[in-house]
Amino acid sequence: ALSGPYCAVTNRAGTLATANLTLQPSGSAIWNQASTELNDAQLAGFIHAGIVKAYARANLAPNLAYLDQAVSVSVNESGNCNAYSTGDDIHFYRSNTQCENTGRISDVIYHEFGHSLHNNSIIEGAGAFDGAMSEGVSDYLAATITNDHGMGRGFFHDDSALRDLDPVGSEKRWPDDLQGEVHADGEIIGGALWDLRKGMIVALGAGPGVAKADDIYYAILQ
């Protein structure tokens, strides 16, 4: 079932998906719900919330108490073309003809968890939550996990990116590209972090470069 010590799924469209699988010693079993949207969103929500929590624990904040709690992942909520974080829990909407079910998109799950990670990482008296900053750093978290600057592929039922942190010929800059909308302004921050990541990879090599860029990203959150 889709509940464990680090992640608990709630299905807003009905009961939780379950399955009985036969697993031989040292063997493997596959639970595949790809053909059933409402079940697949539950399975993907559980898996990818676990992946992003494991990444944060291993690479960013091994001693952050928030990462030791079970994050609530609510999927198949009424509405479309969006997802959100309460600062702790993360929530995802169903599909329509324009947008995919956001609980099925790994980047969107990593991004929304990024807001919760941001909220729970701020050092009191040293930092404060800012919407545009949180959008940018959460895009970066998704991109660094997938190693793809095109964040949110699949959102519009195709391979186009919802936001691109490294667009060819249209890099966003402060203050020229400020629009007063948090997602748009966050692209300035996310793009700057991706450029930093690329520079660190050139200077230090792939593994150490990504680690250094991620370390700077997490310090910015704090």
Secondary structure, 3 states (H helix, E strand, C coil): CCECCCEEEEECCCCCCCCCCCCCCCCCCCCCCCCCHHHHHHHHHHHHHHHHHHHHHHHCCCCCHHHHCCEEEEEEEEEECCEEECCCCEEEEECCCCCCCHHHCHHHHHHHHHHHHHHHHCCECCECCCHHHHHHHHHHHHHHHHCCCEECCCCCCCCCCCEECCCCCCCCCCCCCCCCCHHHHHHHHHHHHHHHHHHHHHHHCHHHHHHHHHHHHHHHHC
